[in-house]
Amino acid sequence: MSQNNRADQSLGFQIPSLSYSVPEPTTYTGVNIIQLKLPVHYFNRNVAPDYALSFNGTGSNVHIPDLGLSGNAFMFEAWVNGTGTVAVGDRFYLGLDGKKIRLSMNGNVAEASLAAAPHTWVHIAAVLDSDNDLMAIYCDGKQFYRSGLAIGFSAPKALRIGGNEAKPYFRGMIDEVRLWQGTRTEQQIESGMAQDVSMVDGLAAYWRFDEGSGNQVNDHSGNGRNGTIYGAEWGASTRPLQGSTAQISPQTINEEKLRAAWQQAVNDGIFDSAIFPGLSWIRAANDRQAAKETLATLQEDVVVNKYQNGERLSLYRTVSGKLSYRFEPFESGYTPSLYLIERYRLSSFLGNYGAGRIIRTFSLLPGEKTKIRLSSYTETKREAAQSIFDSYTQSSANEFQSSLESEWSSETTDTRSRAFQQDSEMSTHVEASLEAGWGFGSASVSAEMSASMSQSSSRASSSTRNEFARNVSNAVSKHAAQASSQRDVSIMSSAEVTEGESSTVEREIENVNKSRTLNFVFRQMNQEYFSILHLIDVRVAVSGHGPVALSGLDQLLATSIKEEFRDGVRQVVEAELQGITGYDGKMQPDFFLQGERLSPGDNGAAVEEPYLRVNHEFSMSYRDPITNYGIQVPGVILNVQKIVMRTDGVMVEAMPGQSLALDEHTYALQAAEAKAKRLENRFKALRLKILEDGDAERAGLFQQLFAEEAVA
């Protein structure tokens, strides 16, 4: 007999049972990003941060000894972050004192209030024109002061940036310093302050401060007005120059511009990249429409207030792919990084199904009847009872996303926020991928680590990946517990009243026993799920470049990493990937394949070049040690959980009471009545037997003995 069938002897034939099961998992996908922090000097200049000069406030400055300007009109502008003297020379002074910009020239003094918050970058400009009796101060491209000149002047012959012995030295950072022969309009100042202007007419000197090392600043106007550094140090710049890696601080954005940009965003779904730098991925018509719908309830004044308090708008995708928004604190500073972008799938498979908690018990006395009502979840609880294990709905996806984000540490949240603000390319990829961001971690690595990695199972990214798996596990448990707790099923007798239930099933039950109570036990049915987190793909990216498939790693490194560090960085990346461990603690190097392809060599001849790629045919299995139930999924399994969820199914057991509910006399009467019933049945059976046999002699005797009963 086949094991897939069972025999029922009473029926005389086999009843087929289920020969095999077909798993029907629910799946959700998301992205975990691991930031690998490399030393800054590994990166090419197209990736490395822009530089600025840091002044200590106690004597550091930059000296330009011979300006050689002619005429009686000039303009000075710079990006500054700090307080003190910005520039001084030949009766000319421009500086910041607290919240005021101070300008003086040959006895003419002007002041303007500084609109920016402390410790933020601002663009300041001073226009002086003796011929046209003009003295003006600009802040972030807007004119804050304008007056006539009481005393004429000529352009300064030398300049010190950062102060001198007679003026308070500057403390903070200065960048993008420009000197113009003649004046510029407000429109020209505003449009050019965040752009490279090296080819614009009238530029007398342009000190970008982007050398990054040495004690000289070069004049990029082509006029040879180079300067010498005294005491100032090089540092990473965060000033908002177009094309740079920095972002504009929300607090420095003009309110009028912010409101106009907001109206364009909510009305057209178009986001100004200067004001909303992390939202450049919203280009397609459906994304623009989704963004408009998401932001429809967000008030303009709320956005303005958030930006004035230093927070920035961010749009992100939930687990279901729907857009949502949040405000994140702005963080200045920029450090280029290499990223591993890991794509995960959370798959849920059905496990055992059985009785769970007791939801109601009651008893019926002998002969008693009642009606029972089985009521499932109320309509208000039905949505809250949905889960990612047995359905794919918007509400369950959002709830899981919230549970997952609540598991992130404040450090993880801050690190992710900073990385996405500084690297809009990375933010663009994650949000445009139509998949939710499930995690973010960081680790410091260097090319020198590649040798030790090959001899050890330890990897820099392992701890962040393990933390991600733990976060997903905790979020799954919390989500399951919350959804399951909403799955209430109630059992009520006819004496009880129900209101507002979404669905009710009614049954009538009766205790037909004559001397024993009938006890009922109602139990809610539970469904077991296997929730499996598995890695299915990996891509790589460098700040401002990528992401690309692993097969494009060499090309990515060639455009972003200096040649002397490329081999070491490649080995680090490959070691990090090949060291990925599964749920069983074993490395899974077969998830990646080492291939070879032809590439042009130094002499033009084709040579074989090795490369790494994801093995999409790789799969991993899990077998439950208790039930021996096996599950196979693509990729590397990082975590397996057993989850038990309540269902709306109910099982009832009926058990007779163990004690008689009658006294001896009544019991004897009941026993006599039962005996009489048995004798009556025997009488009927005997009569039927005689008729079936056709025995006339026995029929006659039966008629003589039981004449009255036979007539009856």
Residue pairs with C-beta under 8 A, 6 or more apart in sequence:
1 7
1 14
4 16
4 17
4 18
4 19
5 14
5 15
5 16
5 17
6 14
6 15
6 17
7 14
8 14
8 15
23 349
23 350
23 631
24 350
25 347
25 348
25 349
26 347
26 348
26 388
26 389
26 390
26 391
26 392
27 345
27 346
27 347
27 348
28 319
28 345
28 346
28 388
28 392
28 397
28 400
28 436
29 343
29 344
29 345
29 346
29 435
29 436
29 536
30 319
30 343
30 344
30 346
30 435
30 436
30 437
30 438
30 439
31 341
31 342
31 343
31 344
31 430
31 433
31 435
31 436
31 437
31 438
31 439
32 342
32 344
32 438
32 439
32 440
32 441
32 465
32 468
33 339
33 340
33 341
33 342
33 416
33 419
33 426
33 430
33 437
33 439
33 440
33 441
34 339
34 340
34 342
34 440
34 441
34 442
34 443
34 461
34 464
34 465
35 337
35 338
35 339
35 415
35 419
35 440
35 441
35 442
35 443
36 337
36 338
36 339
36 340
36 442
36 443
36 444
36 445
36 460
36 461
36 572
36 573
36 576
37 335
37 337
37 442
37 443
37 444
37 445
38 336
38 337
38 338
38 445
38 446
38 447
38 561
38 565
38 569
39 446
40 48
40 49
40 236
40 335
40 336
41 48
41 562
42 446
42 447
42 561
42 562
42 565
42 569
43 336
43 542
43 543
43 560
43 561
43 562
44 559
44 560
44 561
44 562
46 544
46 559
46 560
47 336
47 542
47 543
47 544
47 545
47 560
47 561
48 212
48 336
49 236
49 237
49 245
49 334
49 335
49 336
50 175
50 210
50 236
50 237
50 239
50 241
50 244
50 245
50 246
50 334
51 175
51 209
51 210
51 211
51 212
51 234
51 235
51 236
51 237
52 79
52 173
52 174
52 175
52 209
52 234
52 235
52 236
52 237
52 238
52 239
53 62
53 162
53 173
53 174
53 175
53 209
53 217
53 229
53 232
53 233
53 234
53 235
54 172
54 173
54 232
54 233
54 234
54 235
55 61
55 82
55 84
55 162
55 163
55 169
55 170
55 171
55 172
55 173
55 174
55 231
55 232
56 169
56 171
56 231
56 232
56 233
57 82
57 84
57 168
57 169
57 170
57 171
57 172
58 169
58 231
59 169
59 230
59 231
60 162
60 169
60 170
60 229
60 230
60 231
60 232
60 233
61 160
61 161
61 162
61 163
61 164
61 169
61 170
61 230
61 231
61 232
62 160
62 161
62 162
62 207
62 217
62 227
62 228
62 229
62 230
62 232
63 158
63 159
63 160
63 227
63 228
63 230
64 158
64 159
64 160
64 161
64 205
64 225
64 226
64 227
65 158
65 228
66 157
66 158
66 225
67 89
67 155
67 156
67 157
67 158
67 159
67 179
67 204
67 205
67 225
68 157
68 225
69 155
69 156
69 157
69 179
69 181
69 204
70 155
70 181
71 131
71 155
71 181
71 182
72 129
72 130
72 131
72 152
72 153
72 154
72 155
73 128
73 129
73 130
73 131
73 132
73 134
73 155
73 181
73 182
73 183
74 128
74 155
74 179
74 180
74 181
74 182
74 183
74 204
75 125
75 126
75 127
75 128
75 179
75 180
75 182
75 183
75 184
75 189
76 87
76 92
76 94
76 125
76 126
76 177
76 178
76 179
76 180
77 123
77 124
77 125
77 126
77 138
77 177
77 178
77 180
77 189
77 193
78 86
78 87
78 123
78 124
78 161
78 174
78 175
78 176
78 177
78 178
79 121
79 122
79 123
79 174
79 175
79 176
79 193
79 239
79 240
79 241
80 86
80 96
80 121
80 122
80 123
80 124
80 170
80 172
80 173
80 174
80 175
81 119
81 120
81 121
81 122
81 172
81 173
81 174
81 238
81 239
82 96
82 170
82 171
82 172
82 173
82 174
83 96
83 97
83 98
83 170
83 171
83 172
84 95
84 96
84 162
84 163
84 168
84 169
84 170
84 171
84 172
85 93
85 94
85 95
85 162
85 163
85 164
85 167
85 168
85 169
85 170
86 94
86 95
86 96
86 124
86 161
86 162
86 170
86 174
87 93
87 94
87 95
87 159
87 160
87 161
87 177
88 94
88 95
88 159
88 160
88 163
88 164
88 166
88 167
89 156
89 157
89 158
89 159
89 160
90 155
90 156
90 157
90 158
91 104
91 105
91 106
91 107
91 153
91 156
92 104
92 105
92 106
92 128
92 153
92 156
92 159
93 102
93 103
93 104
93 105
93 167
94 101
94 102
94 103
94 124
94 126
95 101
95 102
95 163
95 167
95 168
95 170
96 102
96 114
96 124
98 114
99 113
99 114
100 111
100 112
100 113
100 114
101 111
101 112
101 113
101 114
101 124
101 137
101 139
101 144
101 145
102 109
102 110
102 111
103 109
103 110
103 111
103 112
103 126
103 135
103 137
103 145
104 110
105 128
105 135
105 149
105 153
106 151
106 152
106 153
107 150
107 151
108 135
108 149
108 150
108 151
108 153
110 135
110 137
110 145
110 147
111 137
111 145
112 137
112 139
112 144
112 145
113 144
114 122
114 139
115 122
115 139
115 140
115 144
116 122
116 139
116 140
116 249
116 251
116 252
117 249
117 251
117 252
117 310
120 249
120 251
120 252
120 332
121 238
121 239
121 240
121 248
121 249
121 252
121 332
122 139
122 140
122 252
123 138
123 139
123 140
123 141
123 193
123 194
124 137
124 138
124 139
125 137
125 138
125 184
125 189
125 193
126 136
126 137
126 138
127 134
127 135
127 136
127 137
127 138
127 183
127 184
128 134
128 135
128 149
128 153
128 183
129 135
129 183
130 149
130 152
130 153
130 154
132 183
133 148
133 149
134 146
134 148
134 149
134 183
135 145
135 146
135 147
135 148
135 149
136 143
136 145
136 146
136 147
137 143
137 144
137 145
137 146
138 144
138 186
138 189
140 190
140 193
140 252
140 254
141 186
141 189
141 190
141 191
141 193
141 254
142 186
142 190
142 254
143 186
159 179
159 227
161 174
161 177
161 207
161 227
162 169
162 170
162 174
162 232
163 169
163 170
173 235
173 237
174 209
175 208
175 209
175 237
175 239
175 241
176 207
176 208
176 209
176 239
176 241
177 205
177 206
177 207
177 209
178 197
178 203
178 205
178 206
178 207
179 203
179 204
179 205
179 206
179 225
180 202
180 203
180 204
181 202
181 203
181 204
182 202
184 192
184 202
192 200
194 240
194 241
194 242
194 248
194 274
195 241
195 242
195 243
196 241
196 242
196 243
197 203
197 206
198 206
198 220
198 221
198 222
203 221
204 221
204 223
204 225
205 219
205 221
205 223
205 225
206 219
206 220
206 221
207 217
207 218
207 219
207 220
207 227
208 217
208 218
208 220
209 217
209 237
210 237
211 217
211 218
211 234
212 234
213 234
214 229
215 228
215 229
215 230
216 226
216 227
216 228
216 229
217 226
217 227
217 228
217 229
218 226
219 225
219 226
219 227
236 333
236 334
236 335
237 244
237 246
238 246
238 247
238 332
238 333
238 334
239 246
240 246
240 247
240 248
240 249
240 252
240 274
242 274
245 334
245 336
245 422
245 423
245 543
245 544
246 332
246 334
246 422
247 277
247 330
247 421
247 422
247 424
248 274
248 275
248 277
249 310
249 330
249 332
250 306
250 307
250 308
250 310
250 311
250 312
250 330
251 307
251 308
251 309
251 310
251 330
253 275
253 307
255 304
255 308
257 275
258 275
258 303
258 304
258 307
259 300
259 304
261 271
261 272
261 275
261 276
262 300
262 303
262 304
263 300
264 270
264 271
264 272
265 271
265 272
265 276
265 291
265 295
266 292
266 295
266 296
266 298
266 300
267 292
268 288
268 292
269 282
269 287
269 288
269 289
269 291
269 292
270 288
271 279
271 280
271 282
271 291
273 279
273 280
273 424
276 312
276 313
277 421
277 424
278 312
278 314
278 315
278 420
278 421
278 424
278 427
278 428
279 291
279 313
279 314
279 315
280 424
280 428
281 287
281 427
281 428
281 429
281 431
281 432
282 288
282 291
282 315
287 323
287 432
290 322
290 323
291 315
291 323
293 323
294 315
294 323
294 324
294 325
295 325
298 325
303 313
306 312
306 313
306 327
307 313
310 329
310 330
311 327
311 328
311 329
311 330
312 327
312 328
312 329
312 330
312 421
313 325
313 327
314 325
314 326
314 327
314 328
314 417
314 420
314 427
315 323
315 324
315 325
315 431
316 323
316 324
316 325
316 326
316 431
316 436
316 437
317 323
317 324
317 431
317 434
317 435
317 436
317 437
318 324
318 397
318 398
318 401
318 436
319 388
319 397
319 398
319 400
319 401
319 404
319 436
319 438
320 392
320 393
320 394
320 397
320 398
320 436
321 434
321 435
321 436
322 394
322 397
322 398
324 398
328 417
328 421
329 414
329 417
330 421
331 414
331 417
331 418
331 421
331 422
333 418
333 422
334 422
335 422
336 542
336 543
336 544
336 560
337 419
337 423
337 442
337 542
337 543
338 540
338 541
338 542
338 569
338 573
339 426
339 540
339 541
339 542
339 543
339 546
339 547
340 461
340 538
340 539
340 540
340 573
340 576
340 577
341 429
341 430
341 538
341 539
341 540
341 541
341 547
342 465
342 535
342 537
342 538
343 435
343 535
343 536
343 537
343 538
343 539
344 438
344 472
344 533
344 534
344 535
344 536
344 638
345 533
345 534
345 536
345 633
345 634
345 635
346 388
346 472
346 476
346 531
346 532
346 533
347 531
347 532
347 534
347 633
348 388
348 389
348 390
348 529
348 530
348 531
348 532
348 643
349 529
349 530
349 532
349 631
350 527
350 528
350 529
350 530
351 527
351 528
351 529
351 530
351 624
351 627
351 629
351 642
352 528
352 627
353 525
353 526
353 527
353 528
353 647
354 525
354 526
354 528
355 523
355 524
355 525
355 526
355 651
356 523
356 524
356 525
356 526
356 644
356 646
357 523
357 524
357 646
358 521
358 522
358 523
359 489
359 490
359 491
359 522
359 523
359 524
359 650
360 490
360 491
360 520
360 522
361 519
361 520
361 521
361 522
362 493
362 519
362 520
363 517
363 518
363 519
363 520
363 657
364 370
364 509
364 510
364 511
364 517
364 518
364 520
365 511
365 517
365 661
366 511
366 513
366 514
366 515
366 516
366 517
366 661
367 510
367 511
367 512
367 513
367 514
368 510
368 511
369 508
369 509
369 510
369 511
370 493
370 494
370 495
370 508
370 509
370 510
371 493
371 494
371 506
371 507
371 508
371 509
372 491
372 492
372 493
372 494
372 506
372 507
372 508
372 509
373 491
373 492
373 493
373 496
373 498
373 504
373 505
373 506
374 489
374 490
374 491
374 504
374 505
374 506
374 507
374 650
375 489
375 490
375 491
375 492
375 498
375 501
375 503
375 504
375 505
376 489
376 501
376 502
376 503
376 504
376 648
377 385
377 486
377 487
377 488
377 489
377 502
377 648
378 488
378 500
378 501
378 502
379 500
379 502
381 486
381 487
381 488
382 502
383 395
384 395
384 482
384 483
384 486
385 483
385 484
385 486
385 487
386 393
386 395
386 396
386 399
386 483
387 396
387 479
387 480
387 483
387 484
387 645
388 396
388 397
388 400
388 479
389 480
389 529
389 531
389 643
389 645
390 527
390 529
390 645
396 479
396 483
399 479
399 482
399 483
400 475
400 476
400 479
401 436
403 474
403 475
403 476
403 478
403 479
403 482
404 438
404 439
404 471
404 472
404 475
406 475
406 478
407 470
407 471
407 472
407 474
407 475
408 416
408 439
408 440
408 471
412 439
412 440
412 441
415 440
415 441
415 442
416 437
416 440
419 426
419 440
419 442
420 426
420 427
420 430
421 427
422 543
423 543
423 544
425 541
425 543
425 544
425 545
425 546
426 541
426 543
426 547
429 541
429 546
429 547
430 437
431 437
438 468
438 472
439 467
439 468
439 471
439 472
441 461
441 463
441 464
441 465
441 467
441 468
442 464
443 460
443 461
443 463
443 464
444 460
445 460
445 572
445 576
446 568
446 572
447 565
447 567
447 568
447 569
447 571
447 572
448 568
449 460
449 572
450 568
450 571
450 572
450 575
453 459
453 571
453 572
453 575
453 576
453 579
454 571
454 575
457 579
457 587
458 579
459 575
459 576
459 579
459 580
460 576
461 576
461 579
462 579
462 581
465 580
465 638
469 533
469 638
469 639
472 533
472 639
473 533
473 639
473 641
476 531
476 641
476 643
477 641
477 643
480 643
480 644
480 645
483 645
484 644
484 645
484 646
487 524
487 645
487 646
487 647
487 648
489 524
489 646
489 648
489 650
490 498
490 501
491 522
491 650
492 498
498 504
509 520
511 517
511 518
513 656
514 670
515 660
515 661
515 662
515 667
515 670
516 656
516 657
516 658
516 659
516 660
516 661
517 656
517 657
517 661
518 654
518 655
518 656
518 657
519 654
519 655
519 656
519 657
520 652
520 653
520 654
521 652
521 653
521 655
522 650
522 651
522 652
523 650
523 651
523 652
523 653
524 646
524 647
524 649
524 650
525 646
525 647
525 649
525 650
525 651
526 644
526 645
526 646
526 647
527 644
527 645
527 646
527 647
528 642
528 643
528 644
528 645
529 642
529 643
529 644
529 645
530 622
530 624
530 629
530 631
530 640
530 641
530 642
530 643
531 640
531 641
531 642
531 643
532 622
532 631
532 633
532 637
532 639
532 640
532 641
533 637
533 638
533 639
533 640
534 620
534 633
534 634
534 635
534 636
534 637
534 638
535 580
535 591
535 635
535 636
535 638
536 616
536 634
536 635
537 614
537 616
537 635
538 550
538 577
538 614
539 546
539 547
539 548
539 549
539 550
540 546
540 547
540 548
540 550
540 552
540 553
540 556
540 573
541 547
541 548
541 556
542 556
542 557
542 559
542 560
542 561
543 560
544 560
545 556
545 559
545 560
546 552
546 556
548 555
548 556
549 613
549 614
550 577
550 592
550 611
550 612
550 613
550 614
551 595
551 611
551 612
551 613
553 570
553 573
553 611
553 612
554 570
554 609
554 611
557 566
557 569
557 570
558 566
561 569
574 592
574 612
577 592
577 612
578 587
578 589
578 592
579 587
580 587
580 588
580 591
580 636
581 587
581 588
582 588
582 620
582 636
582 637
582 638
583 622
583 637
583 638
583 639
583 640
588 618
588 620
588 636
590 615
590 618
591 614
591 615
591 618
591 635
591 636
592 612
592 613
592 614
592 615
593 612
593 613
593 614
593 615
594 610
594 611
594 612
595 610
595 611
595 612
595 613
596 608
596 609
596 610
596 611
597 608
597 609
597 611
598 606
598 607
598 608
598 609
599 606
599 607
599 608
599 609
600 606
600 607
601 607
616 634
618 634
618 635
618 636
619 632
619 633
619 634
619 635
620 632
620 633
620 635
620 636
620 637
621 630
621 631
621 632
621 633
622 630
622 631
622 632
622 633
622 637
622 640
623 629
623 630
623 631
624 630
624 642
660 667
662 670
683 706
683 709
686 702
687 702
687 710
690 698
690 699
690 702
691 699
702 710
703 710
